[in-house]
Amino acid sequence: NALDGSRLSLIPIDINGDKQFTVEDNVDYKGQSTIISGVQQQSLGMVFEPPAIISHNTRIEGKYQSGTGSSARMLRESNSRFTGRMSWKKLR
């Protein structure tokens, strides 16, 4: 959670690829079903560029990433429930 550093309360990543964000995407950590904070994709190798983000619908986006490895991957993430301007910067 960017606001306080705690773990997210909503499932952010579709780990099992079923196009839904459910407890099936959690991992077992010390005997408890736990929401993940990120994933490691070793087949990508070193990643030097930000992902291409493509909106699949109003609640899901795909992050397409490539690296020095021989493959590219897509990671499906839930997107914010907020739309429009999220922040602003005062210009002089």
N, CA, C and O atoms as a GROMACS GRO file, in nm:
protein
  368
    1ASN      N    1   0.085  -0.116   0.000
    1ASN     CA    2   0.000   0.000   0.000
    1ASN      C    3   0.090   0.123   0.000
    1ASN      O    4   0.169   0.142   0.092
    2ALA      N    5   0.078   0.205  -0.101
    2ALA     CA    6   0.164   0.323  -0.114
    2ALA      C    7   0.137   0.427  -0.006
    2ALA      O    8   0.223   0.511   0.020
    3LEU      N    9   0.022   0.423   0.056
    3LEU     CA   10  -0.010   0.523   0.157
    3LEU      C   11   0.059   0.497   0.290
    3LEU      O   12   0.103   0.590   0.357
    4ASP      N   13   0.069   0.368   0.330
    4ASP     CA   14   0.126   0.339   0.461
    4ASP      C   15   0.228   0.225   0.463
    4ASP      O   16   0.280   0.192   0.569
    5GLY      N   17   0.257   0.165   0.348
    5GLY     CA   18   0.357   0.059   0.342
    5GLY      C   19   0.306  -0.078   0.380
    5GLY      O   20   0.383  -0.174   0.379
    6SER      N   21   0.179  -0.090   0.414
    6SER     CA   22   0.124  -0.220   0.452
    6SER      C   23   0.088  -0.303   0.329
    6SER      O   24   0.088  -0.253   0.216
    7ARG      N   25   0.058  -0.430   0.352
    7ARG     CA   26   0.016  -0.519   0.243
    7ARG      C   27  -0.119  -0.473   0.189
    7ARG      O   28  -0.202  -0.423   0.264
    8LEU      N   29  -0.140  -0.489   0.060
    8LEU     CA   30  -0.268  -0.452  -0.001
    8LEU      C   31  -0.380  -0.538   0.054
    8LEU      O   32  -0.359  -0.654   0.090
    9SER      N   33  -0.500  -0.483   0.060
    9SER     CA   34  -0.616  -0.560   0.106
    9SER      C   35  -0.690  -0.623  -0.011
    9SER      O   36  -0.773  -0.712   0.009
   10LEU      N   37  -0.662  -0.578  -0.133
   10LEU     CA   38  -0.724  -0.634  -0.254
   10LEU      C   39  -0.619  -0.713  -0.331
   10LEU      O   40  -0.501  -0.679  -0.328
   11ILE      N   41  -0.661  -0.816  -0.400
   11ILE     CA   42  -0.569  -0.900  -0.477
   11ILE      C   43  -0.530  -0.826  -0.605
   11ILE      O   44  -0.617  -0.797  -0.687
   12PRO      N   45  -0.400  -0.793  -0.622
   12PRO     CA   46  -0.361  -0.709  -0.736
   12PRO      C   47  -0.319  -0.784  -0.861
   12PRO      O   48  -0.321  -0.727  -0.970
   13ILE      N   49  -0.280  -0.914  -0.849
   13ILE     CA   50  -0.221  -0.984  -0.963
   13ILE      C   51  -0.291  -1.118  -0.986
   13ILE      O   52  -0.314  -1.194  -0.892
   14ASP      N   53  -0.325  -1.145  -1.111
   14ASP     CA   54  -0.388  -1.271  -1.151
   14ASP      C   55  -0.280  -1.376  -1.173
   14ASP      O   56  -0.231  -1.392  -1.285
   15ILE      N   57  -0.241  -1.446  -1.068
   15ILE     CA   58  -0.132  -1.542  -1.074
   15ILE      C   59  -0.169  -1.666  -1.157
   15ILE      O   60  -0.087  -1.715  -1.234
   16ASN      N   61  -0.290  -1.716  -1.141
   16ASN     CA   62  -0.327  -1.841  -1.208
   16ASN      C   63  -0.381  -1.822  -1.350
   16ASN      O   64  -0.414  -1.921  -1.416
   17GLY      N   65  -0.392  -1.697  -1.396
   17GLY     CA   66  -0.431  -1.673  -1.535
   17GLY      C   67  -0.576  -1.697  -1.569
   17GLY      O   68  -0.609  -1.717  -1.686
   18ASP      N   69  -0.666  -1.696  -1.469
   18ASP     CA   70  -0.808  -1.721  -1.498
   18ASP      C   71  -0.888  -1.593  -1.525
   18ASP      O   72  -1.010  -1.597  -1.535
   19LYS      N   73  -0.818  -1.479  -1.536
   19LYS     CA   74  -0.876  -1.349  -1.565
   19LYS      C   75  -0.967  -1.297  -1.454
   19LYS      O   76  -1.054  -1.213  -1.477
   20GLN      N   77  -0.945  -1.348  -1.332
   20GLN     CA   78  -1.018  -1.303  -1.215
   20GLN      C   79  -0.920  -1.283  -1.100
   20GLN      O   80  -0.812  -1.342  -1.099
   21PHE      N   81  -0.956  -1.200  -1.006
   21PHE     CA   82  -0.871  -1.172  -0.891
   21PHE      C   83  -0.941  -1.228  -0.767
   21PHE      O   84  -1.022  -1.160  -0.703
   22THR      N   85  -0.907  -1.353  -0.734
   22THR     CA   86  -0.972  -1.424  -0.625
   22THR      C   87  -0.867  -1.480  -0.530
   22THR      O   88  -0.747  -1.467  -0.555
   23VAL      N   89  -0.911  -1.544  -0.422
   23VAL     CA   90  -0.818  -1.604  -0.326
   23VAL      C   91  -0.735  -1.714  -0.390
   23VAL      O   92  -0.634  -1.756  -0.333
   24GLU      N   93  -0.775  -1.761  -0.507
   24GLU     CA   94  -0.696  -1.860  -0.579
   24GLU      C   95  -0.562  -1.802  -0.625
   24GLU      O   96  -0.470  -1.876  -0.659
   25ASP      N   97  -0.550  -1.669  -0.626
   25ASP     CA   98  -0.426  -1.602  -0.666
   25ASP      C   99  -0.334  -1.576  -0.547
   25ASP      O  100  -0.223  -1.526  -0.565
   26ASN      N  101  -0.378  -1.609  -0.427
   26ASN     CA  102  -0.295  -1.593  -0.308
   26ASN      C  103  -0.191  -1.705  -0.302
   26ASN      O  104  -0.201  -1.804  -0.374
   27VAL      N  105  -0.092  -1.688  -0.216
   27VAL     CA  106   0.009  -1.791  -0.192
   27VAL      C  107   0.005  -1.833  -0.046
   27VAL      O  108  -0.045  -1.759   0.040
   28ASP      N  109   0.057  -1.951  -0.018
   28ASP     CA  110   0.066  -1.998   0.119
   28ASP      C  111   0.194  -1.941   0.182
   28ASP      O  112   0.304  -1.968   0.134
   29TYR      N  113   0.179  -1.864   0.287
   29TYR     CA  114   0.293  -1.809   0.359
   29TYR      C  115   0.275  -1.839   0.508
   29TYR      O  116   0.185  -1.788   0.574
   30LYS      N  117   0.363  -1.924   0.557
   30LYS     CA  118   0.359  -1.967   0.697
   30LYS      C  119   0.222  -2.022   0.735
   30LYS      O  120   0.170  -1.995   0.844
   31GLY      N  121   0.164  -2.101   0.643
   31GLY     CA  122   0.038  -2.168   0.670
   31GLY      C  123  -0.086  -2.082   0.652
   31GLY      O  124  -0.196  -2.126   0.684
   32GLN      N  125  -0.071  -1.960   0.600
   32GLN     CA  126  -0.185  -1.873   0.579
   32GLN      C  127  -0.193  -1.830   0.433
   32GLN      O  128  -0.091  -1.807   0.368
   33SER      N  129  -0.315  -1.819   0.383
   33SER     CA  130  -0.338  -1.768   0.248
   33SER      C  131  -0.308  -1.619   0.249
   33SER      O  132  -0.372  -1.542   0.322
   34THR      N  133  -0.210  -1.577   0.167
   34THR     CA  134  -0.159  -1.441   0.172
   34THR      C  135  -0.164  -1.374   0.036
   34THR      O  136  -0.129  -1.434  -0.066
   35ILE      N  137  -0.209  -1.248   0.034
   35ILE     CA  138  -0.208  -1.169  -0.089
   35ILE      C  139  -0.063  -1.137  -0.122
   35ILE      O  140   0.013  -1.094  -0.036
   36ILE      N  141  -0.024  -1.158  -0.248
   36ILE     CA  142   0.114  -1.133  -0.288
   36ILE      C  143   0.138  -0.985  -0.315
   36ILE      O  144   0.044  -0.909  -0.340
   37SER      N  145   0.265  -0.946  -0.309
   37SER     CA  146   0.301  -0.807  -0.335
   37SER      C  147   0.368  -0.790  -0.470
   37SER      O  148   0.377  -0.679  -0.521
   38GLY      N  149   0.416  -0.900  -0.530
   38GLY     CA  150   0.486  -0.893  -0.658
   38GLY      C  151   0.522  -1.032  -0.704
   38GLY      O  152   0.500  -1.129  -0.632
   39VAL      N  153   0.577  -1.042  -0.821
   39VAL     CA  154   0.618  -1.171  -0.876
   39VAL      C  155   0.757  -1.159  -0.936
   39VAL      O  156   0.801  -1.052  -0.978
   40GLN      N  157   0.826  -1.273  -0.940
   40GLN     CA  158   0.957  -1.279  -1.004
   40GLN      C  159   0.942  -1.365  -1.129
   40GLN      O  160   0.891  -1.477  -1.122
   41GLN      N  161   0.986  -1.315  -1.241
   41GLN     CA  162   0.977  -1.388  -1.367
   41GLN      C  163   1.119  -1.407  -1.420
   41GLN      O  164   1.168  -1.326  -1.498
   42GLN      N  165   1.183  -1.514  -1.376
   42GLN     CA  166   1.323  -1.537  -1.409
   42GLN      C  167   1.348  -1.551  -1.558
   42GLN      O  168   1.457  -1.518  -1.605
   43SER      N  169   1.250  -1.600  -1.634
   43SER     CA  170   1.271  -1.620  -1.777
   43SER      C  171   1.291  -1.488  -1.852
   43SER      O  172   1.339  -1.490  -1.965
   44LEU      N  173   1.256  -1.376  -1.791
   44LEU     CA  174   1.275  -1.247  -1.858
   44LEU      C  175   1.420  -1.201  -1.855
   44LEU      O  176   1.460  -1.120  -1.938
   45GLY      N  177   1.498  -1.251  -1.763
   45GLY     CA  178   1.636  -1.203  -1.750
   45GLY      C  179   1.636  -1.062  -1.692
   45GLY      O  180   1.549  -1.028  -1.612
   46MET      N  181   1.733  -0.983  -1.732
   46MET     CA  182   1.741  -0.844  -1.685
   46MET      C  183   1.640  -0.759  -1.763
   46MET      O  184   1.630  -0.769  -1.885
   47VAL      N  185   1.565  -0.678  -1.691
   47VAL     CA  186   1.464  -0.592  -1.751
   47VAL      C  187   1.514  -0.448  -1.745
   47VAL      O  188   1.545  -0.397  -1.638
   48PHE      N  189   1.521  -0.384  -1.861
   48PHE     CA  190   1.573  -0.248  -1.868
   48PHE      C  191   1.469  -0.144  -1.905
   48PHE      O  192   1.494  -0.024  -1.890
   49GLU      N  193   1.355  -0.185  -1.952
   49GLU     CA  194   1.251  -0.093  -1.998
   49GLU      C  195   1.124  -0.112  -1.916
   49GLU      O  196   1.097  -0.224  -1.871
   50PRO      N  197   1.045  -0.007  -1.896
   50PRO     CA  198   0.917  -0.024  -1.829
   50PRO      C  199   0.822  -0.105  -1.916
   50PRO      O  200   0.840  -0.110  -2.038
   51PRO      N  201   0.722  -0.168  -1.857
   51PRO     CA  202   0.630  -0.250  -1.936
   51PRO      C  203   0.537  -0.165  -2.022
   51PRO      O  204   0.512  -0.048  -1.992
   52ALA      N  205   0.486  -0.225  -2.127
   52ALA     CA  206   0.378  -0.164  -2.204
   52ALA      C  207   0.249  -0.202  -2.133
   52ALA      O  208   0.224  -0.320  -2.108
   53ILE      N  209   0.168  -0.104  -2.100
   53ILE     CA  210   0.045  -0.130  -2.025
   53ILE      C  211  -0.073  -0.114  -2.119
   53ILE      O  212  -0.090  -0.010  -2.182
   54ILE      N  213  -0.153  -0.220  -2.128
   54ILE     CA  214  -0.269  -0.219  -2.217
   54ILE      C  215  -0.392  -0.250  -2.134
   54ILE      O  216  -0.397  -0.350  -2.062
   55SER      N  217  -0.492  -0.164  -2.144
   55SER     CA  218  -0.615  -0.182  -2.068
   55SER      C  219  -0.699  -0.292  -2.134
   55SER      O  220  -0.733  -0.282  -2.251
   56HIS      N  221  -0.730  -0.395  -2.057
   56HIS     CA  222  -0.814  -0.503  -2.108
   56HIS      C  223  -0.962  -0.471  -2.089
   56HIS      O  224  -1.045  -0.505  -2.174
   57ASN      N  225  -0.994  -0.406  -1.980
   57ASN     CA  226  -1.128  -0.353  -1.955
   57ASN      C  227  -1.117  -0.252  -1.842
   57ASN      O  228  -1.005  -0.214  -1.804
   58THR      N  229  -1.228  -0.208  -1.786
   58THR     CA  230  -1.222  -0.102  -1.685
   58THR      C  231  -1.158  -0.147  -1.554
   58THR      O  232  -1.123  -0.061  -1.473
   59ARG      N  233  -1.141  -0.275  -1.530
   59ARG     CA  234  -1.086  -0.323  -1.404
   59ARG      C  235  -0.958  -0.404  -1.419
   59ARG      O  236  -0.897  -0.442  -1.319
   60ILE      N  237  -0.915  -0.431  -1.542
   60ILE     CA  238  -0.798  -0.516  -1.564
   60ILE      C  239  -0.705  -0.451  -1.666
   60ILE      O  240  -0.749  -0.396  -1.767
   61GLU      N  241  -0.574  -0.459  -1.637
   61GLU     CA  242  -0.476  -0.414  -1.736
   61GLU      C  243  -0.368  -0.520  -1.750
   61GLU      O  244  -0.336  -0.591  -1.655
   62GLY      N  245  -0.313  -0.530  -1.869
   62GLY     CA  246  -0.205  -0.623  -1.895
   62GLY      C  247  -0.074  -0.548  -1.904
   62GLY      O  248  -0.066  -0.446  -1.972
   63LYS      N  249   0.028  -0.598  -1.836
   63LYS     CA  250   0.160  -0.536  -1.842
   63LYS      C  251   0.250  -0.631  -1.920
   63LYS      O  252   0.285  -0.739  -1.874
   64TYR      N  253   0.288  -0.588  -2.039
   64TYR     CA  254   0.370  -0.668  -2.130
   64TYR      C  255   0.515  -0.628  -2.111
   64TYR      O  256   0.550  -0.511  -2.125
   65GLN      N  257   0.599  -0.725  -2.079
   65GLN     CA  258   0.738  -0.698  -2.042
   65GLN      C  259   0.833  -0.790  -2.116
   65GLN      O  260   0.802  -0.908  -2.136
   66SER      N  261   0.946  -0.739  -2.157
   66SER     CA  262   1.051  -0.821  -2.216
   66SER      C  263   1.183  -0.785  -2.148
   66SER      O  264   1.194  -0.680  -2.083
   67GLY      N  265   1.281  -0.871  -2.164
   67GLY     CA  266   1.411  -0.847  -2.102
   67GLY      C  267   1.520  -0.912  -2.185
   67GLY      O  268   1.502  -0.937  -2.304
   68THR      N  269   1.632  -0.940  -2.121
   68THR     CA  270   1.745  -1.000  -2.193
   68THR      C  271   1.724  -1.149  -2.218
   68THR      O  272   1.798  -1.209  -2.296
   69GLY      N  273   1.626  -1.209  -2.152
   69GLY     CA  274   1.594  -1.350  -2.178
   69GLY      C  275   1.529  -1.365  -2.315
   69GLY      O  276   1.510  -1.266  -2.386
   70SER      N  277   1.496  -1.485  -2.349
   70SER     CA  278   1.444  -1.510  -2.484
   70SER      C  279   1.292  -1.502  -2.492
   70SER      O  280   1.234  -1.541  -2.593
   71SER      N  281   1.227  -1.452  -2.388
   71SER     CA  282   1.081  -1.450  -2.392
   71SER      C  283   1.026  -1.316  -2.345
   71SER      O  284   1.097  -1.235  -2.285
   72ALA      N  285   0.900  -1.295  -2.374
   72ALA     CA  286   0.825  -1.180  -2.324
   72ALA      C  287   0.708  -1.236  -2.245
   72ALA      O  288   0.659  -1.346  -2.273
   73ARG      N  289   0.664  -1.162  -2.147
   73ARG     CA  290   0.556  -1.209  -2.061
   73ARG      C  291   0.451  -1.100  -2.045
   73ARG      O  292   0.479  -0.981  -2.057
   74MET      N  293   0.328  -1.145  -2.018
   74MET     CA  294   0.220  -1.054  -1.984
   74MET      C  295   0.176  -1.087  -1.843
   74MET      O  296   0.153  -1.203  -1.811
   75LEU      N  297   0.163  -0.986  -1.760
   75LEU     CA  298   0.116  -1.001  -1.624
   75LEU      C  299  -0.014  -0.925  -1.613
   75LEU      O  300  -0.019  -0.804  -1.639
   76ARG      N  301  -0.120  -0.994  -1.574
   76ARG     CA  302  -0.252  -0.930  -1.564
   76ARG      C  303  -0.267  -0.875  -1.422
   76ARG      O  304  -0.251  -0.948  -1.324
   77GLU      N  305  -0.298  -0.746  -1.413
   77GLU     CA  306  -0.315  -0.681  -1.284
   77GLU      C  307  -0.450  -0.611  -1.278
   77GLU      O  308  -0.503  -0.566  -1.380
   78SER      N  309  -0.503  -0.601  -1.156
   78SER     CA  310  -0.624  -0.520  -1.139
   78SER      C  311  -0.579  -0.375  -1.138
   78SER      O  312  -0.472  -0.343  -1.088
   79ASN      N  313  -0.660  -0.288  -1.195
   79ASN     CA  314  -0.623  -0.148  -1.194
   79ASN      C  315  -0.702  -0.074  -1.088
   79ASN      O  316  -0.791  -0.131  -1.025
   80SER      N  317  -0.671   0.049  -1.070
   80SER     CA  318  -0.732   0.129  -0.966
   80SER      C  319  -0.882   0.141  -0.986
   80SER      O  320  -0.932   0.143  -1.099
   81ARG      N  321  -0.953   0.148  -0.877
   81ARG     CA  322  -1.097   0.172  -0.887
   81ARG      C  323  -1.125   0.319  -0.914
   81ARG      O  324  -1.239   0.358  -0.942
   82PHE      N  325  -1.019   0.400  -0.905
   82PHE     CA  326  -1.032   0.543  -0.930
   82PHE      C  327  -1.002   0.572  -1.077
   82PHE      O  328  -0.923   0.501  -1.139
   83THR      N  329  -1.063   0.674  -1.131
   83THR     CA  330  -1.034   0.715  -1.268
   83THR      C  331  -1.006   0.864  -1.268
   83THR      O  332  -1.039   0.934  -1.172
   84GLY      N  333  -0.948   0.912  -1.374
   84GLY     CA  334  -0.919   1.054  -1.384
   84GLY      C  335  -0.793   1.092  -1.309
   84GLY      O  336  -0.708   1.007  -1.283
   85ARG      N  337  -0.779   1.217  -1.275
   85ARG     CA  338  -0.660   1.270  -1.209
   85ARG      C  339  -0.645   1.211  -1.070
   85ARG      O  340  -0.737   1.219  -0.989
   86MET      N  341  -0.529   1.150  -1.040
   86MET     CA  342  -0.502   1.093  -0.909
   86MET      C  343  -0.421   1.186  -0.822
   86MET      O  344  -0.427   1.179  -0.699
   87SER      N  345  -0.345   1.274  -0.884
   87SER     CA  346  -0.262   1.367  -0.809
   87SER      C  347  -0.233   1.488  -0.897
   87SER      O  348  -0.273   1.491  -1.014
   88TRP      N  349  -0.167   1.584  -0.843
   88TRP     CA  350  -0.133   1.700  -0.921
   88TRP      C  351  -0.003   1.758  -0.868
   88TRP      O  352   0.040   1.728  -0.757
   89LYS      N  353   0.058   1.840  -0.949
   89LYS     CA  354   0.182   1.907  -0.911
   89LYS      C  355   0.163   2.055  -0.940
   89LYS      O  356   0.125   2.095  -1.051
   90LYS      N  357   0.190   2.135  -0.840
   90LYS     CA  358   0.175   2.278  -0.856
   90LYS      C  359   0.289   2.333  -0.941
   90LYS      O  360   0.406   2.310  -0.910
   91LEU      N  361   0.256   2.404  -1.048
   91LEU     CA  362   0.355   2.466  -1.135
   91LEU      C  363   0.359   2.615  -1.105
   91LEU      O  364   0.256   2.677  -1.080
   92ARG      N  365   0.476   2.670  -1.108
   92ARG     CA  366   0.488   2.815  -1.082
   92ARG      C  367   0.465   2.895  -1.206
   92ARG      O  368   0.471   3.018  -1.202
   0.00000   0.00000   0.00000
